[in-house]
Amino acid sequence: MIVAFSVSPSGADDEGGVSEAVSRAVRVVRDSGLPNSTNAMFTNVEGSWDEVMDVVKRAVEAAGDGSSRVGLVLKADIRPGYDEGQLTAKVERIEKHLEG
């Protein structure tokens, strides 16, 4: 499964940013060893249901450290039989169509 998620605490820094809190969440994902990527809006992580949900839970906890509330947006692609390599394979299939 692939999960795209965005997490943000309710409080921001003096300039309205949440990058410090979000970086704590991204660190959890990167340290998990699961395939992942981060862009301006979401972090994608790939693995089994239990692996991915554990990482998301820990990332939310890390981002929310010191905050009374955390928002989470999550989208999951659950495709039986496609357990590994889809984080890049999906993009490769799109690029192939764009070339042709």
N, C-alpha and C positions, 0 to 999 in steps of 0.2 A: 504494500500500500504506500501511497505517497500522500503526505499531509502538507498543505500550505497553511501556515498560521502566522498571525500577527498578534503580539501581546504588548500592552502598554499599561503602566500604572496610572492611577488617577491623578497623582501629583506630578508636576514638571519642575525643571530647574528654573533659575531666575529669568532665563530667556525663553521659557516655554517649551524647552526641549526635553525629550525622554531618552536620548541616545545612551546615556550611562546605564539606565535600567534595561534598555533593550539589548545593549551589549552583554549584560550578564546573562540574558536568556540565550543569545546567540552562542556564547561561550559554552553553555550547557550542551547545546546541540552539537557544536564542533567537537567537544570532548567526548561525546557519546560514541564516536567511531562509525556512526551510521552515515550513509551517503547524504549529503545536504548541500544546499546553496542558499544564499541570502541575496535579496535585491532590495530596492528602496522601500518596498511595501510589505514583503512577506519573507519568511524563511521556509524552505521546503526541506522535508526530511523523509527518507525512504527506509522501510523495514517492515517487520511483522507488526500486527496490530498492537501487541503488548509492548514491543520495543518502542514504537513510535509514540504511543500514548504515555508511556513512562517518561520519555524525553520531554514531551509537551508539558506534562504535569510539572516536572522539575524546572523547566524553563519559565513557566508561569510563576512558580514560587520564587525563582531567582529574580525575575523582573519586578515582582511585587515586594521584595524585601524593603521594609521601611515604609510601605504604602498601605493605606487602609482598604484599597480597592484596586482591582486589576481587570482590564477588559481583554477578552480573547476572541479573535475571529479565526475560525478554523474551517478549512475545506479539505475533504478527503476523497481520494481516488482509490476505490477498493475494487480491484480487478483480479478475481481468482485465476491462478495459473501464471500470473505475471508478478513474481515475487521480488525479483532483483533486476537492477539495471534500467529500470523504467524512467528514472529521473533524467537521464540523458537520452535514452532511446526515444522517448516521446518527442523531444525537441529535434532529434535527428530525422525522425519521420516527417515532421513538418518542413524542415529545411530541404529534404529530398523533393517534396512537392513544390516548393518554391523554386527550385532549380529547374524543374521540368516544365 
